[in-house]
Amino acid sequence: MKLVLETRNINKHFYKPKDFHVLKDISFGIQPGEFTSIVGKSGCGKSTLLYILSTMDTEYTGELYLNDQLITGKSNEELSRIRNRHIGFVFQFHYLLAEFSVLENVMLPAKKLAEKSLKEIEHDAHEKLKMLHIGHLAQQRASRISGGEKQRVAIARALINNPTILMGDEPTGNLDSHNSENVFNIFKNLAQEKGLSLLVVTHDNDFAKRTDRIIEMEDGSILK
């Protein structure tokens, strides 16, 4: 089976203030529709790894493949296009533009990609909001909605370009248990019903236990 994402012997060093080997020989693959979590103590390299996988950090050795294509070594411009087209990203903080409407926030990555007309993008954005049961919030200002709703809007925005993989960096870190459960169920449905691959860094063990696979990290290495 074709892997959606694969790493081969990824190593990363921080050189200031002194040489620190932060990621050591990281090799693994993610299959289509697989919901994977990355766990480990603070400082073990989880978020550093995620930023490499999302193509936002290119200072590493080893190889990164997306849809069987080697993307290590590509130009920043090309990586930006690949990232926008194939990778959805959900952070701990939603990073919505407060003065924009919910709909406008969701449309932004598709406008940047510019593969569809404005009308098509707006239609897609409405569909994503409906899928996440927040269609009624489309015209609300982003600053006016609750924390749990903001995170759902952030997920809709991450999905607008129909990515190959959705990555999350502590996506439930700022949420109460009710909203964390909502986000987990949204992710699970995306994997099961839409066949989307998900890779989520989390400190929440209950969240991780219910994913298809747990990648445990310690001191920059994968334990299992």
N, C-alpha and C positions, 0 to 999 in steps of 0.2 A: 504493500500500500504506500502511495505517495505521502511523504510527510509535508505538513503545512510549514513547519519551522524545524530547523535542525542546527545545532551547534557542534562544532568539532574542535576540541582542544582550545577553548577560549581561555586566554590568560590576560590579566590586566594588572598593571602596577600603578601605584601613585608614587611619584618621585619626590614630592615635597611634603613635609620638611625632610623626610628621608625615605629611602626605597621601602615601599610596603606592597607586598604581593597580595592584592585584594581578591583576585579570582584565579583559581588554580585548575587548569585542565578541565574545563566544563564541557561535557559532551552529553547531549540528549536530544530527543526528537519529540515533536508534538503531532499527533495524528488528527485528521479531520474529525470534528465533532467531539474532541476530547476536552474535558474540563479539568485542568491541572492547577494545583496550588503550589506555591513555593513558600516554605516556612523555615524558621531558624531565628536565633537570637538577634537582637539589634546589633548591627555592625558586622554581620556574617557575610555581607556582599549581595543580599537579595535585590535591593533596589538598584545597585550598581549593575548587576546582571540584566535586570529588566530594561534599563536605559540602553544597554548595548543591543539587546534583542529588538528593541523598538527602533533601532537605527539612529537614536538621538546622540549616542556616544560612539565615536569611531576610533577611539584611542585604545586599541587592543590588538593582541595577536591571536591567530586561529581563524576559523572560517564560520560564517553565518549564512545559512541558506533559507530562503523564503520561497515556498512553492517549487522546490528543487532547483532554484536559481541562486547562484552565489552572489550575495550582495555586498560582501566585504570588498572594500577598495573602490566602490562606486563614488562618483562626485556628490557633493552635498546637495546639488540641485536635483540629481537623479534620486538620491535617498529621500529627499523631501517629497518627491512625487510618489515614490513607492510607499512611503509611510502614510501619506494622505489617502492613497488608493486602497492599500491592503491591510493597514493596521489601525484598529480603533483603540483609543486609550482612555481609561477612566482613572482619575487621580483620587486621592483622599479628599482633596478640596475640589469643588466642582468647576472652578474657574469660568463661571458664566459671566457675560457682560451685563452688569446690573441694569443699565439703561435700555438694553435691547429687550424685545419681547422674547418669550420662550421660543416661538417659531423661528425668529431671526437667529437666535443662538444655535438652534439645531441645523439651520441651513448653511451656516458659515463654512464648514469644511467642504461641502459640495460646491459652493460658489468658488472656493479657492481651486478646487479640482477642475471646474469649468468643463465638465463632459456633458452636461445636460442644460436644457433651457431653464430659465428662472421659474417658469410655470411647473415644469417637471420636478424641480428641486422642492418647490413649495408643496407639491402633492406628496412627494416622498416624505417630507418632514412631518406633514399631518399624519401620514400612515404610521410612521415610527412612534409618534406621540400617542396615537390610538392604541397601538400594540402594547404600550407601557401604561395604558389606562390613565393617561393625562392629556388626552385630546382636548378636553375642556379648558385647559390652561394656555392654549396656543397664543392667545393675544395678551395674556398677562405679562406685565413686566417681570423680568427674572428676579428683581429685588423683592418682589411682593409675595413670593411663594415660600413654602416651608423647606426645611433642610432636606427632608426625605424626597420631596418633589424635585428639588434642585438636582439631587443626585440622579434621579430618573431622567431628567432633562439632559444631564451630562452623558448618560448612557445612550439616549436617543441620538445625541450629537455624534457620539463615537460610532454609531451604527449607520449614519446617513449615507455613507459611500459603500455600504454593503461589504465591509472588510472581510478578509480571509480569516483573521484572528483578532480577538478582542483581548487587550492586556489591561490589567488593573493593578495599581499600586495602592494597597490598603483602601480599596473602594468603600469599605464599611467602617473605616477607622473613626469617622466623625459622627456615626449614626447610632441611634438607640437600638435596642434589640428588635423592636418591631420593624423598623426600616431596614435594618441589616438583613432580616429574614426576607423582606420584600426583594432586596437586591440579589440575595442568593437565589431566590426562586426565579427571578428574571433571567439570571445567568444560566441556571439549570435548563430552563425552557429553551433558551437560545441554542444551547448545545444539543438538546434532545430533539427539538422540533425543527430548528433551522439548520442543524448540522454545523454550527459555528464552533470553531476551536477557541477555548478561553485559557488564559494563563494569568493567574492572580497571585500577587505577593500579599500575604496576610499574616497578622499576628493572632487572628481569631481561630483558635483550634477547632471550635465547633464548626465553623465555616469550612476549614480545610478537610476535616474528617468526612464531610459529605461530598467532596469532589471525587472525580474518577481516579485521580492519582495525586499523591503528595510527593514533591521533591523536597527533601530536607537538606538544608545547607548548614555547614559549620566551618568557621574560619576560612571561608572562600572556596570550600570544596563541597561537592555533592556527596552526602552520606549514603543515600539509597535512591 
